[in-house]
Structures are given as structure tokens and as C-alpha cells.
């Protein structure tokens, strides 16, 4: 055999047969221990939601991969799946809608390895509550899709979107779920430009143009408030990218900003 050849010709005095047997036994033990560990994971129910609100430390510069279109599209799909999931419904039920928004952002950060800008952009797309947007053009109207989900998937995700965000949230079932896209979109613009003024100008343009150019659009003061709070959230992320959105769902936030120290996407700003 091969072991006998090595023992006789190359390494006399070494019992290769015993070594091979020991390796086989070790492999079998690893398989058994692994299966036992999997069984214990399956049998112990996950009754805590803490991990959905906990940021992680990814490998250095791993966040750069999220800029590639295949990863961006994949992470967008995964974030929408998370919002549609029964686990997310359980989070809303147990912790409330504001904390559920935190879970969306934390999930986006985990998917993108703490690439804050892309996490905000994915959170914006995952919060869209319109499947199509229509533009008012002279003589006719032109509609564009905002989601590649099926009709059933889209309706399921929109039903799961957090809706009770403010003290004065409307009592109907829709509540303020349409404010999430304004909040995260404005946060993305403020973070990207490092300027609340840029986000404010874009938000004002969108709100003023919505009534004029978007089918069914209106200039809504509540949208403007969501834009403002989102911009403050985005600026706060420049200083510490482990801020949570729920801390910004209030009318009387003081818009203060201190010096910015940039450490890119792997740690705390």
C-alpha cells in the first residue's frame, strides 16, 4: 500500500497506518460534534430579538464589495425579504414600529458590511410604498416601476412596513409608513453630501415638484418633516454610524453638528 511504501522507503520507523486511522477518527468526531451543534440550534427557540438591533464589525474594506451591482441587487432583495418575513412582523409586535425601523437599518448595515451610504439607499428602496410612479407630461402620463417584486410580494412588504412613527401619526392602517422613504432618502442625501442644506434643497424640490409632476402627488408638510428628520439622522451618521433611526422620530430635535472624523465604513465615525 501507499502507507507501507512511505514507511519502508521514505520514512522508516513512522507508523503511517496509525496516523491515517487517527485522522479518520478525528474527522468522524468533527462530523458528530457538528451535527450535535446543529441539532441544539434547531431545538432551542430564538426568543430574543436583540441580535436584530446589534451592529457588527466586518472585515476591513469588505464594504467596498457592496458597490458592485450584483451585490447591490442581491442585498436589496434580501432586505425586502426581511421586511416581508414573519420574524419582522414579530419584531414589530414585540418592540413597536419605531424599533422595527431600527431593525431595517441595522439589517441593511449588516448586509452591506457597514457601508453606511449603501445601507441608507437600500433602506430607502425597501421602504417604497408605491409600485409605480407616474409623471405628468403634456397630453399623456408616463409610468415607471419602482419595484421588481411580484404584486403579492409588494403588497405583503407594504403591509409589514412600520406605520406608527410619530405622536400624531394618523389612526388609519396606513399611518406614516409612506414617511419612511422620505426619512431614509433624505438621510442618504445628507450623508452623501455631508450637508443638511443639500438634503433640504432636494427635499423641497421633490415636495414642490410632486404636486406639479407626479400623478397623485401633493405637497405634504408631514413629508417635509420626515425629510428634515432624515437629514439630521444622516448628518449624525457622519459622526457615529451606529446611530439608530428611532432616536430621530421627534419634532423638537436640535440640529447640532460637531466635527466629523471619517474612518470609512468598517468602524465608528
N, C-alpha and C positions, 0 to 999 in steps of 0.2 A: 504494500500500500504506500501512499504518498508519505504518511507519517513514519512508516518503517524506513523508507529511503532516506528521509531527512535525519532520522535518528542514527542510522548506520553510517551514512556517508558524510553528512554535513555537521551535525551537532551530536556527536556521540555522548551518551550519558544523560541526555534530556528526554524525558518521557512525554513525547508529543501526544500520545493517545490519551494520557491523563489530562493534559491541558485542554484538548478538544472536548473531552467529556465535561470538564468543569465549565467551559464556555457554554455548552448546550444547556447545562443545568441553570446557569445564570440567566440565560435568555428565557427559559421557561418560567423562572421565578419572576422576571420582569413582566412577562405577559400576564401571569396570575395576579400580581400586585396591581397592574394597570386595570385589569377587569374588575378587581375588587373596588378600586377607587372610583371607577365609572358607576358601579352599582350603588356605592354610597352617595354619589352625587344625585343619582336618579331617585333614590328613595327618600332623601332629605328635602322637603319642600322649601322653596325660596320665599320666605315670608317677609323679607326686608327689601325696601326699595332704596336703601342708602347708596348702593352702587350706581344707581341712575343719576345721582346728584354729585358724584365724586369725579374730579378731573384726574387724568393720568399723565405720567411723564413718558413721552415716546422717545424713540431713539433720535439722536441729533440729526437734523435736516431731513428726517423722514417725511415731514410735512410737505416738502417740495414735490413729492410724487403726486399729491392731490391736484396739482395744476394740470396734469395730463388729462385730456378729455375722457378717455375710458374710465379712469378712476373717478373723475368728477361725476360722470353719468351714473356710475355704479353706486357711489355714495349718496347721490340724490335719490335713487330708487330705494336704497336701504333706509334712508331717513323717513321717506314716505311710508314704507312698510312698517317702521317702528310706530309711527303715529296711528296707523290702522290697527295695530296689534291689540290683543286683549290685555297684555301687560301694561300698555299705555293707558288704556281705559281704567285699569286697576289703580294706576298711579294717580289719575285724576280723581278717582273716587276716594282714595285714602289720603291724599295730600292736598287736594284742591287744584284749581285751574292755574293759579299763578305758579305754583311749584311744578306743574306739568310743563309750563313754558320753560322753566329751568331745565327740565329733563330733555326737552328738544334740543336746547343749545348745548348741553353737556354731551349729548349723544353725537351731535354734529362735530363737536371738538374731538371726540374720540375717533370718529370715522376719518377725520382729516389730520390726525396726529397733531392736534393743537394748531392747525393753520387757521388763525382766527378770522381772517378775511373770507376764506372759502367757507368756513363754518357758518358765518353770518349770511353769506349768499345762499348756501344750501337751505338754511333755516327760512329764508325769505321764500324760496321756491316751494318748500314743503308746506308753507302757510297759505299759499294761494287758495282763495275760496271761490274763484271763477275758473271754469274750464276753458272759456273762450273770452277774448276781448274784442269788442267791435269798435272800429274807427269810423267817425262821421266824415265822409268825403262827399263833396258836391255830387248830387244825382244818385249816389248809391252808398251802401255801407260795406265795409270790408272787415271780415272777422279773422282773427288769428288764434290758434290753440295755445293755451298756457300750460297744458299738461299732456303727457303721453299715456296717462292712466286710462284704463277702461272706464266706462260710465259707472259701473258698480264700485270699482276701486276708488274713483274720485269721490263719489257720494259717501262712501264709508269713511274716507280720510277726513272730509269736511265735517261730518258728524262728530268725529273724535277731536277736532280742534278745540283747544281751550277757549271758552267764551266769557267766563266771569272774571274780568281782569281789573275793573275799577269799581269804586264805591257806587258810582252812578251808572253802572252797566245796565242797559235795557233789560226788562224782565222777560222778553221773548226768548225762544230757544236759540236764536242766532247770537244774541248777546253782542259781545265785542270780538267775535272770532275774526271778523274782517280787519281788525286793527293790528293783528299780528304781522301781516305782510308789510304794513306801513312801519311798524316798530322795527322789525329786523332789516327791512330795506334801508331805512334811514340810518340805522346803526352801521350797516355795511358802508354806506357812502361817507359817513363821518369818520369811520375808522380808516377807510382807504385814503381819503383826502387829508386826514388829520386836522379837519376843520369843521366845526359845527356850522359855520356860515355857509359852506358849500352844501352841506346836507339840507340846511334850511332853505337855500335858494332852490335846490332841486325839488324839495317837498312842496314849496309854494308854487313852483311852476306846474308840478303834477296836479295839485289840487285846483288851481285856476284853470288848467287846461282840460281837466277831467270833464267838467261840465260842458266845455265847448267842443271837445273832440272825441270823447268816449261815449259810446252808446249806453245810456242809463246812468252815466256818471253825474255826480253832484259835488259841489264844493262843500265839504263837511268839516266843521270845526273840530269834531272829535277825531277825525283823521289827522288834522293838523297837530292836535295834542299828542297823538301816538307818534307822529313824525318827530316832534320835539323831544319826547322822552327817549325815543330810539336813538336820536343823535347824541343825547347825553350818555346813554349806555355805550355807544360806540367810542366816544371820547374816553370814557372811564376804562374801557378795554385797552386803550393805548398805554395806560399806566399799570394795569394789572389785568391780564387776560383771563383771570379766573373769577371775574365778577359774574353775578347771576342776574338775569333779567328781572326777576320778581322784585328786586330792590328798587326798581325804577318805575313801577306802576303806581305813581302817585303824582298829584298835581303840583305840589309845592317843593319839588327838588331844587336845590340851589345849584345853578350851573357853574360850578367852580372847576378849574383845571390847573393842575400843578405841572412841574417839569416832566418831560417824557424821556424815559431811558429805554431804548429799544434793544431787546435781546432776541429778536425774530420770533420763531414760533414754537420753540421747544420748552420754554420755561415761563416764569412770571415776569410781566413787564413792570 
